[in-house]
């Protein structure tokens, strides 16, 4: 069980408070009509001189006069540093994960940003390739008394700032979704972003206990220095209560050993129960399934957004 002051301890371990947000400095790069939506390539600033390359998908018929709910889609890792935002935006990667396009066709405004070390945010000097640059950035933040998760959360909060700034978006109806590392990003940002009304994570809740037992080299974003003295990853997700949270898992997914997932779900359920918000937390484990986005997982994902962002 996490300590009573777990939230404060988590913030300290992450690296402390985030800086006061500045001007988004939005720059539109290209606008492309697509089948059922418009794809906009743009950048906005996370911090001064730190632009986040992003795709914005606006469904046909949505405008400032007729705004819609929005979903931020955090891309996966999969060791494909060159892919990043292009996968959920339907421009590369695996069609299974063209989830931003699928949500846009459901009528949601969708934003797909590049995480640090991915897509257009790889080493600008060209000295360190892919995983080496990710390792470099993780260690750079550790030296500064922070961690890569701290930076990712900052960037995601700025992404929500950007969505709120868009006239096409119903600012009180914003959710987020992510697969794999994107799922980690979902429950990492959730405690710190109350504007997210519905959060869905697909296939990722590795506890430190499982990581250490199985000798897993997981994404750098999972590792928060010093956190083990205060709690584990399910305790982070539990801080999202009482807002809507749904988690999907594959029973045979080696990246999230299912015995630890089941134990973690009980921790999260207890938090929601303590707030009389049981109806806002749900989960699904698909038997005989691994690290994928199955049809049933996606059906449940869409149902969560339909109920909590449109209902």
Order of alpha helices (4+ residues) and beta strands (2+ residues): alpha-beta-beta-beta-beta-alpha-alpha-beta-alpha-alpha-beta-alpha-beta-alpha-alpha-beta-alpha-beta-alpha
